[in-house]
Amino acid sequence: MTLGEGTGATRSPSVEPARIGAVKHPDATVPRGRRIWGGESSENTIRNLVLLGVLVALIVIGAVTQPELYSDSTWVWNNVLSILQLASVIGVVTVGMTFVIIGGGIDLSVGAIVALAGVWATTVATQSFGPGGMIFTAVTVGVGVGLVNGLLISYGKLVPFIATLAMLVAARGLAAEISGKQTQISESTLINGIASTKLLGIPLLVYILAVVAAIGWVLLNRTTFGRRTVAVGGNPEAARLAGINVKRHTMLLYALSGLCCGIAAIMLTAQATSAQAAMANLYELDAIAAAIIGGTLLSGGRGTIVGSLLGVIIFATITNLFAINGLSTEAQNMVKGGIIIAAVLVQQFRFNAVTQFLSRNKS
């Protein structure tokens, strides 16, 4: 007779072992209001709506300050295209920068990489291979310099700020050496035509930005690479323990940033029909600022391509607004600086106060 049989003892209920991976949905125990208003996706939506509101406000300011211009529908459409074309080159750079920052890094060398890729692509030797050779050279130089950044940071264990700052100086110096501190003229009609070509009335440069942004969005939101980027930026040690090769992934992020710089170099060369060592000056600051106001955390682990693009368009709209009103570049830079500070302060709070207040009132 086994223990408990015929003795009146009751058998303890059997406990079913927990199934591996059977994790309760995170929203299951969350109040209804918190499900609606909380969470990263809703926070991103709120932030993007706020950015759209800022964009609308800038348009209203333009209409109030220059009503005679905004009353002309043809001028308004052409002005919108000008803003988008102005945002196209820095927008492509910002897509790569967004990935780097989400991955927990920073890249201060993007402007210098654009300059180096543009100068290398417009040398006499490179142009002798035609437009295909120019594009290949620009992209290869961009990816190559990005890989060097990644190697220094991942395997050389240099701080990203220091490594990319050193690359900024080195790449600018190499570009000046290659060009002899002279402006190099692009002789390729195909390359130069990229800036003047329009499809359905929209500049080709805008289409290039749209394609790069769409690929970036899919890569970040629909692939393992994107999920690993968020994991590495959010907690590198946890990502390593989860089996992610953090060093290799970080290197690939900087290579991706370099690829975007190579594409941007061709676009910028097409706009100017030339390249020089001083081109793309301060692009790194504009790209970082656009990513920040778009919601990308400087500490890594969070960010969106859509938000970064809205940030780029807002800065391009501010530049355009100041230009049509004849205001100085200094005043424009002060406004941009104020926007960056405000964006960082908002990031610091991460809308927690608002979402918690709404959650309490909805639950």
Kinemage of the C-alpha trace (Angstrom):
@kinemage 1
@onewidth
@group {chain A} dominant
@subgroup {mainchain}
@vectorlist {calphas} color= white
{ca met a 1} P 0.000 0.000 0.000
{ca thr a 2} L 1.326 3.323 -0.986
{ca leu a 3} L 1.475 6.313 1.272
{ca gly a 4} L -1.914 8.012 1.547
{ca glu a 5} L -3.992 5.019 0.500
{ca gly a 6} L -6.601 3.934 3.093
{ca thr a 7} L -5.298 6.375 5.665
{ca gly a 8} L -7.606 9.277 4.912
{ca ala a 9} L -4.745 11.379 3.660
{ca thr a 10} L -5.512 13.501 0.655
{ca arg a 11} L -3.185 13.532 -2.275
{ca ser a 12} L -1.648 16.888 -3.127
{ca pro a 13} L -2.726 18.234 -6.467
{ca ser a 14} L -0.164 17.624 -9.148
{ca val a 15} L 1.645 20.630 -10.444
{ca glu a 16} L 2.169 20.805 -14.196
{ca pro a 17} L 5.661 21.946 -15.067
{ca ala a 18} L 5.704 25.326 -16.727
{ca arg a 19} L 6.165 25.092 -20.435
{ca ile a 20} L 9.289 26.708 -21.786
{ca gly a 21} L 8.430 29.899 -23.565
{ca ala a 22} L 4.876 30.015 -22.204
{ca val a 23} L 5.022 33.632 -21.185
{ca lys a 24} L 1.895 35.548 -20.316
{ca his a 25} L 1.195 38.410 -22.692
{ca pro a 26} L 2.496 41.622 -21.137
{ca asp a 27} L -0.841 43.342 -21.631
{ca ala a 28} L -2.794 40.628 -19.811
{ca thr a 29} L -2.418 42.169 -16.376
{ca val a 30} L -2.271 45.776 -17.495
{ca pro a 31} L -5.307 48.003 -16.902
{ca arg a 32} L -7.282 48.924 -19.966
{ca gly a 33} L -6.262 52.553 -19.866
{ca arg a 34} L -2.586 51.698 -19.646
{ca arg a 35} L -2.893 49.366 -22.618
{ca ile a 36} L -4.359 52.187 -24.686
{ca trp a 37} L -2.036 55.001 -23.712
{ca gly a 38} L 1.106 53.224 -22.507
{ca gly a 39} L 3.739 51.354 -24.405
{ca glu a 40} L 6.442 52.307 -26.864
{ca ser a 41} L 4.283 52.144 -29.999
{ca ser a 42} L 1.722 54.607 -28.662
{ca glu a 43} L 4.509 56.855 -27.405
{ca asn a 44} L 6.034 56.878 -30.890
{ca thr a 45} L 2.642 57.702 -32.377
{ca ile a 46} L 2.152 60.594 -29.967
{ca arg a 47} L 5.631 61.904 -30.694
{ca asn a 48} L 5.134 61.723 -34.464
{ca leu a 49} L 1.813 63.541 -34.133
{ca val a 50} L 3.550 66.249 -32.119
{ca leu a 51} L 6.218 66.552 -34.831
{ca leu a 52} L 3.514 66.848 -37.481
{ca gly a 53} L 1.936 69.562 -35.353
{ca val a 54} L 5.270 71.411 -35.253
{ca leu a 55} L 5.524 71.100 -39.033
{ca val a 56} L 2.017 72.512 -39.486
{ca ala a 57} L 2.864 75.368 -37.107
{ca leu a 58} L 5.932 76.238 -39.204
{ca ile a 59} L 3.793 76.296 -42.346
{ca val a 60} L 1.279 78.584 -40.625
{ca ile a 61} L 4.106 80.900 -39.549
{ca gly a 62} L 5.295 81.028 -43.154
{ca ala a 63} L 1.793 81.797 -44.402
{ca val a 64} L 1.399 84.596 -41.835
{ca thr a 65} L 4.797 86.176 -42.498
{ca gln a 66} L 4.652 85.834 -46.292
{ca pro a 67} L 0.940 85.738 -47.232
{ca glu a 68} L 1.558 86.939 -50.808
{ca leu a 69} L 3.797 83.945 -51.487
{ca tyr a 70} L 1.565 81.363 -49.840
{ca ser a 71} L -1.456 82.647 -51.741
{ca asp a 72} L 0.141 81.343 -54.948
{ca ser a 73} L -0.589 77.608 -55.163
{ca thr a 74} L 2.120 77.058 -57.789
{ca trp a 75} L 4.731 78.677 -55.561
{ca val a 76} L 3.564 76.615 -52.574
{ca trp a 77} L 3.944 73.349 -54.496
{ca asn a 78} L 7.381 74.322 -55.806
{ca asn a 79} L 8.400 75.375 -52.294
{ca val a 80} L 7.328 72.005 -50.884
{ca leu a 81} L 9.444 70.270 -53.513
{ca ser a 82} L 12.373 72.554 -52.643
{ca ile a 83} L 12.071 71.623 -48.961
{ca leu a 84} L 11.963 67.912 -49.765
{ca gln a 85} L 14.937 68.230 -52.099
{ca leu a 86} L 16.824 70.169 -49.428
{ca ala a 87} L 16.063 67.381 -46.943
{ca ser a 88} L 16.977 64.525 -49.291
{ca val a 89} L 20.751 64.332 -48.822
{ca ile a 90} L 20.840 64.872 -45.063
{ca gly a 91} L 17.815 62.570 -44.814
{ca val a 92} L 19.771 59.657 -46.298
{ca val a 93} L 22.631 60.331 -43.858
{ca thr a 94} L 20.141 60.513 -40.981
{ca val a 95} L 18.768 57.048 -41.771
{ca gly a 96} L 22.224 55.564 -41.197
{ca met a 97} L 22.779 57.736 -38.136
{ca thr a 98} L 19.485 56.536 -36.640
{ca phe a 99} L 20.634 52.913 -36.793
{ca val a 100} L 23.963 53.786 -35.154
{ca ile a 101} L 22.346 55.713 -32.301
{ca ile a 102} L 19.681 53.057 -31.701
{ca gly a 103} L 22.550 50.557 -31.503
{ca gly a 104} L 24.107 52.585 -28.687
{ca gly a 105} L 26.745 54.448 -30.717
{ca ile a 106} L 27.361 57.828 -32.292
{ca asp a 107} L 29.010 58.812 -35.572
{ca leu a 108} L 30.627 62.235 -35.784
{ca ser a 109} L 32.380 61.415 -39.051
{ca val a 110} L 29.401 61.199 -41.434
{ca gly a 111} L 29.998 64.626 -42.986
{ca ala a 112} L 33.670 63.850 -43.520
{ca ile a 113} L 32.799 60.463 -45.031
{ca val a 114} L 30.438 62.150 -47.491
{ca ala a 115} L 33.215 64.584 -48.450
{ca leu a 116} L 35.827 61.843 -48.844
{ca ala a 117} L 33.489 59.638 -50.895
{ca gly a 118} L 32.497 62.585 -53.102
{ca val a 119} L 36.089 63.692 -53.698
{ca trp a 120} L 37.289 60.153 -54.399
{ca ala a 121} L 34.417 59.590 -56.830
{ca thr a 122} L 35.211 62.749 -58.820
{ca thr a 123} L 38.938 62.233 -59.343
{ca val a 124} L 40.001 62.088 -62.985
{ca ala a 125} L 40.968 58.426 -62.625
{ca thr a 126} L 37.603 57.469 -61.167
{ca gln a 127} L 35.577 59.465 -63.693
{ca ser a 128} L 37.350 57.632 -66.513
{ca phe a 129} L 35.305 54.555 -65.521
{ca gly a 130} L 32.048 56.401 -66.112
{ca pro a 131} L 29.074 57.002 -63.794
{ca gly a 132} L 29.012 53.370 -62.700
{ca gly a 133} L 32.599 53.617 -61.507
{ca met a 134} L 31.840 56.866 -59.677
{ca ile a 135} L 28.867 55.378 -57.847
{ca phe a 136} L 30.767 52.196 -57.005
{ca thr a 137} L 33.702 54.219 -55.674
{ca ala a 138} L 31.532 56.476 -53.502
{ca val a 139} L 29.650 53.552 -51.988
{ca thr a 140} L 32.813 51.478 -51.475
{ca val a 141} L 34.636 54.357 -49.789
{ca gly a 142} L 31.644 55.030 -47.541
{ca val a 143} L 31.286 51.394 -46.477
{ca gly a 144} L 35.050 51.007 -46.077
{ca val a 145} L 35.420 54.011 -43.776
{ca gly a 146} L 32.340 52.888 -41.842
{ca leu a 147} L 33.915 49.467 -41.349
{ca val a 148} L 37.084 51.092 -40.034
{ca asn a 149} L 34.971 53.018 -37.523
{ca gly a 150} L 33.224 49.806 -36.524
{ca leu a 151} L 36.478 47.890 -36.122
{ca leu a 152} L 38.011 50.606 -33.955
{ca ile a 153} L 34.940 50.731 -31.732
{ca ser a 154} L 34.059 47.034 -31.582
{ca tyr a 155} L 37.443 45.341 -31.537
{ca gly a 156} L 39.722 48.253 -30.683
{ca lys a 157} L 37.394 49.118 -27.782
{ca leu a 158} L 37.564 52.838 -28.499
{ca val a 159} L 34.763 55.090 -27.308
{ca pro a 160} L 32.525 55.887 -30.325
{ca phe a 161} L 32.847 59.619 -29.717
{ca ile a 162} L 36.656 59.469 -29.843
{ca ala a 163} L 36.911 57.008 -32.734
{ca thr a 164} L 34.521 58.888 -35.022
{ca leu a 165} L 35.935 62.278 -34.030
{ca ala a 166} L 39.379 61.053 -35.077
{ca met a 167} L 37.891 59.727 -38.316
{ca leu a 168} L 36.250 63.108 -38.943
{ca val a 169} L 39.670 64.792 -38.883
{ca ala a 170} L 41.417 62.022 -40.826
{ca ala a 171} L 38.776 61.761 -43.573
{ca arg a 172} L 38.664 65.523 -44.094
{ca gly a 173} L 42.454 65.563 -44.294
{ca leu a 174} L 42.546 62.704 -46.790
{ca ala a 175} L 39.867 64.385 -48.904
{ca ala a 176} L 41.901 67.594 -48.964
{ca glu a 177} L 45.028 65.633 -49.913
{ca ile a 178} L 43.301 63.786 -52.763
{ca ser a 179} L 41.704 66.936 -54.176
{ca gly a 180} L 44.722 69.161 -53.595
{ca lys a 181} L 42.342 71.484 -51.740
{ca gln a 182} L 40.649 72.202 -55.062
{ca thr a 183} L 37.062 71.783 -56.219
{ca gln a 184} L 36.725 68.773 -58.521
{ca ile a 185} L 34.167 69.118 -61.296
{ca ser a 186} L 31.912 66.199 -62.153
{ca glu a 187} L 31.976 65.597 -65.898
{ca ser a 188} L 29.299 62.881 -65.851
{ca thr a 189} L 26.025 64.107 -67.302
{ca leu a 190} L 24.266 61.072 -65.833
{ca ile a 191} L 25.459 61.847 -62.291
{ca asn a 192} L 24.761 65.551 -62.636
{ca gly a 193} L 21.326 64.800 -64.042
{ca ile a 194} L 20.266 63.063 -60.826
{ca ala a 195} L 19.659 66.467 -59.207
{ca ser a 196} L 17.686 67.926 -62.131
{ca thr a 197} L 15.644 64.876 -63.143
{ca lys a 198} L 11.988 64.775 -62.131
{ca leu a 199} L 9.515 61.893 -62.257
{ca leu a 200} L 5.842 62.854 -62.209
{ca gly a 201} L 6.934 66.354 -61.233
{ca ile a 202} L 8.882 65.171 -58.158
{ca pro a 203} L 12.710 65.400 -58.041
{ca leu a 204} L 14.593 62.113 -58.336
{ca leu a 205} L 16.492 62.985 -55.153
{ca val a 206} L 13.228 62.777 -53.199
{ca tyr a 207} L 12.568 59.312 -54.619
{ca ile a 208} L 16.050 58.199 -53.572
{ca leu a 209} L 15.379 59.407 -50.026
{ca ala a 210} L 12.017 57.610 -50.014
{ca val a 211} L 13.602 54.325 -51.163
{ca val a 212} L 16.434 54.533 -48.599
{ca ala a 213} L 13.968 55.398 -45.819
{ca ala a 214} L 11.614 52.568 -46.821
{ca ile a 215} L 14.447 50.040 -46.823
{ca gly a 216} L 15.633 51.395 -43.471
{ca trp a 217} L 12.132 51.098 -41.999
{ca val a 218} L 11.790 47.478 -43.137
{ca leu a 219} L 15.286 46.660 -41.889
{ca leu a 220} L 14.590 48.156 -38.464
{ca asn a 221} L 11.036 46.941 -37.934
{ca arg a 222} L 10.697 43.706 -39.892
{ca thr a 223} L 14.047 41.927 -39.703
{ca thr a 224} L 16.227 40.174 -37.167
{ca phe a 225} L 18.904 42.798 -37.833
{ca gly a 226} L 16.572 45.520 -36.569
{ca arg a 227} L 15.584 43.585 -33.448
{ca arg a 228} L 19.237 42.915 -32.698
{ca thr a 229} L 20.025 46.612 -33.159
{ca val a 230} L 17.450 47.559 -30.529
{ca ala a 231} L 18.708 44.816 -28.206
{ca val a 232} L 22.352 45.844 -28.536
{ca gly a 233} L 21.521 49.484 -27.904
{ca gly a 234} L 19.205 48.750 -25.009
{ca asn a 235} L 21.468 46.357 -23.091
{ca pro a 236} L 24.670 45.104 -24.772
{ca glu a 237} L 25.437 42.564 -22.049
{ca ala a 238} L 21.955 41.055 -22.172
{ca ala a 239} L 22.206 40.944 -25.964
{ca arg a 240} L 25.541 39.097 -25.700
{ca leu a 241} L 24.088 36.581 -23.254
{ca ala a 242} L 21.183 36.075 -25.653
{ca gly a 243} L 23.630 34.924 -28.313
{ca ile a 244} L 24.038 38.116 -30.337
{ca asn a 245} L 27.534 38.849 -31.600
{ca val a 246} L 27.563 42.427 -30.301
{ca lys a 247} L 30.962 43.337 -31.748
{ca arg a 248} L 30.123 42.161 -35.243
{ca his a 249} L 26.705 43.779 -35.148
{ca thr a 250} L 28.156 47.109 -34.023
{ca met a 251} L 30.664 46.961 -36.870
{ca leu a 252} L 27.829 46.343 -39.347
{ca leu a 253} L 25.897 49.344 -37.992
{ca tyr a 254} L 28.802 51.670 -38.776
{ca ala a 255} L 29.193 50.050 -42.193
{ca leu a 256} L 25.507 50.769 -42.820
{ca ser a 257} L 26.045 54.385 -41.822
{ca gly a 258} L 28.974 54.542 -44.242
{ca leu a 259} L 26.808 53.093 -47.013
{ca cys a 260} L 24.258 55.876 -46.500
{ca cys a 261} L 27.100 58.415 -46.604
{ca gly a 262} L 28.293 56.997 -49.925
{ca ile a 263} L 24.813 57.338 -51.414
{ca ala a 264} L 24.525 60.872 -50.021
{ca ala a 265} L 27.903 61.748 -51.571
{ca ile a 266} L 26.612 60.969 -55.058
{ca met a 267} L 23.429 62.965 -54.402
{ca leu a 268} L 25.349 65.979 -53.112
{ca thr a 269} L 27.855 65.798 -55.966
{ca ala a 270} L 24.947 65.781 -58.402
{ca gln a 271} L 23.469 68.891 -56.789
{ca ala a 272} L 26.727 70.846 -56.903
{ca thr a 273} L 28.097 69.150 -60.077
{ca ser a 274} L 31.355 69.031 -58.117
{ca ala a 275} L 32.977 67.794 -54.925
{ca gln a 276} L 35.454 69.259 -52.453
{ca ala a 277} L 36.938 68.462 -49.062
{ca ala a 278} L 34.737 71.059 -47.339
{ca met a 279} L 31.428 69.661 -48.605
{ca ala a 280} L 28.817 68.256 -46.189
{ca asn a 281} L 30.109 70.499 -43.418
{ca leu a 282} L 28.379 69.887 -40.040
{ca tyr a 283} L 26.178 67.152 -41.528
{ca glu a 284} L 26.913 65.071 -38.449
{ca leu a 285} L 25.262 67.652 -36.197
{ca asp a 286} L 22.194 67.986 -38.441
{ca ala a 287} L 21.792 64.202 -38.664
{ca ile a 288} L 22.148 63.700 -34.905
{ca ala a 289} L 19.762 66.578 -34.191
{ca ala a 290} L 17.138 65.245 -36.615
{ca ala a 291} L 17.334 61.772 -35.085
{ca ile a 292} L 17.042 63.180 -31.557
{ca ile a 293} L 13.979 65.328 -32.198
{ca gly a 294} L 12.513 62.344 -34.015
{ca gly a 295} L 12.615 60.374 -30.766
{ca thr a 296} L 15.847 58.389 -31.059
{ca leu a 297} L 17.379 57.988 -27.606
{ca leu a 298} L 21.014 59.075 -27.344
{ca ser a 299} L 21.559 56.245 -24.880
{ca gly a 300} L 20.384 53.745 -27.514
{ca gly a 301} L 17.689 51.102 -27.641
{ca arg a 302} L 14.888 53.161 -29.152
{ca gly a 303} L 14.155 55.162 -32.276
{ca thr a 304} L 12.131 55.257 -35.471
{ca ile a 305} L 12.935 55.998 -39.105
{ca val a 306} L 9.665 57.921 -39.509
{ca gly a 307} L 10.460 60.159 -36.558
{ca ser a 308} L 13.960 60.868 -37.864
{ca leu a 309} L 12.597 61.796 -41.294
{ca leu a 310} L 10.101 64.163 -39.695
{ca gly a 311} L 13.011 65.713 -37.820
{ca val a 312} L 14.908 66.215 -41.090
{ca ile a 313} L 11.887 67.786 -42.774
{ca ile a 314} L 11.301 70.108 -39.798
{ca phe a 315} L 14.887 71.369 -39.970
{ca ala a 316} L 14.632 71.803 -43.754
{ca thr a 317} L 11.368 73.722 -43.293
{ca ile a 318} L 13.014 75.996 -40.698
{ca thr a 319} L 15.875 76.694 -43.130
{ca asn a 320} L 13.379 77.461 -45.879
{ca leu a 321} L 11.274 79.659 -43.572
{ca phe a 322} L 14.278 81.714 -42.559
{ca ala a 323} L 15.393 82.037 -46.185
{ca ile a 324} L 12.072 83.380 -47.496
{ca asn a 325} L 11.947 85.857 -44.614
{ca gly a 326} L 15.523 86.986 -45.157
{ca leu a 327} L 16.657 86.063 -41.642
{ca ser a 328} L 20.263 85.338 -40.757
{ca thr a 329} L 21.868 81.931 -40.510
{ca glu a 330} L 22.913 82.763 -36.948
{ca ala a 331} L 19.297 83.177 -35.874
{ca gln a 332} L 18.425 79.929 -37.634
{ca asn a 333} L 21.159 78.074 -35.737
{ca met a 334} L 19.923 79.476 -32.427
{ca val a 335} L 16.405 78.224 -33.155
{ca lys a 336} L 17.757 74.802 -34.118
{ca gly a 337} L 19.764 74.691 -30.904
{ca gly a 338} L 16.659 75.488 -28.875
{ca ile a 339} L 14.722 72.723 -30.623
{ca ile a 340} L 17.483 70.206 -29.879
{ca ile a 341} L 17.534 71.152 -26.188
{ca ala a 342} L 13.746 70.869 -25.983
{ca ala a 343} L 13.841 67.464 -27.694
{ca val a 344} L 16.449 66.133 -25.263
{ca leu a 345} L 14.422 67.380 -22.298
{ca val a 346} L 11.342 65.629 -23.665
{ca gln a 347} L 13.402 62.455 -24.115
{ca gln a 348} L 14.497 62.667 -20.506
{ca phe a 349} L 10.888 62.429 -19.361
{ca arg a 350} L 9.906 60.085 -22.232
{ca phe a 351} L 6.287 61.138 -21.993
{ca asn a 352} L 5.977 59.088 -18.808
{ca ala a 353} L 4.203 61.824 -16.921
{ca val a 354} L 1.611 62.198 -19.675
{ca thr a 355} L 1.033 58.480 -20.236
{ca gln a 356} L 0.774 57.753 -16.511
{ca phe a 357} L -1.717 60.573 -16.050
{ca leu a 358} L -3.849 59.335 -18.951
{ca ser a 359} L -3.608 55.752 -17.688
{ca arg a 360} L -4.868 56.709 -14.249
{ca asn a 361} L -7.790 58.581 -15.724
{ca lys a 362} L -8.707 55.825 -18.178
{ca ser a 363} L -8.457 52.891 -15.759
